Amino acid sequence: MQDIIKDSLKKHISYSEYTELMTQLVADESTTGADKTEALINYTKLNERRMKRWDKTIKLSEDAKTKIAQYKKPTTWLVLTESWCGDAAHVIPAINKVANENENINLKLVFRDENDALMNQFLTNGGKSIPKLVMIDDETGNVVNTFGPRPSEATKLVSDYKETHGVLTPEFKEDLQRWYNKDKGQNAIADLLQLLDV
């Protein structure tokens, strides 16, 4: 496992490089990942706008900032993502806000389709769901915890809906977007604070 993580870390990009890449992909009418379908290209365009909006509007409370500042262990947050992923567009800006508050947290992003061995270590209910944050203790190289693909409240909404209806409908996906818009990253921030155990 540590060798797989080390291999993936060699291919990482920073959050600012990720947002620059998103802008470039939109200009090039392209997307990350193995499939360059029109639908995924359109999702990348939508997600680039979402991320820009969240970068401006997600706020950390003073209480959250105080708690994040208390975290003392040098830690890497390795996040698996792709530009077309809707959940990633909502969640990763919140992850970045938290990581930026503490120099002990080093956020690194890698692409799912380029890191299959890593993704296979962190499946969600057997699926390659993203974004997936892998929390690594820098001193030991051990995986301490994981987060994702969705904040806890959104995860419950999805599992409850699947239990009742079997599959996620386009209507449900719109409801989920509304939930993200109303929540403004706060549930993800609360979940991340739990990861830090502060």
Secondary structure, DSSP 4 states (H G I P E B T S, - for coil): -HHHHHHHHTT-B-HHHHHHHHHHHHHTT--SSS---HHHHHHHHHHHHHHHHHHHH----HHHHHHHHT--S-EEEEEEE-TT-HHHHHHHHHHHHHHHT-TTEEEEEEEGGG-HHHHTTS-BTTB--S-EEEEEETTT--EEEEE-SS-HHHHHHHHHHHHHHSS--HHHHHHHHHHHHHHTTHHHHHHHHHHHT-
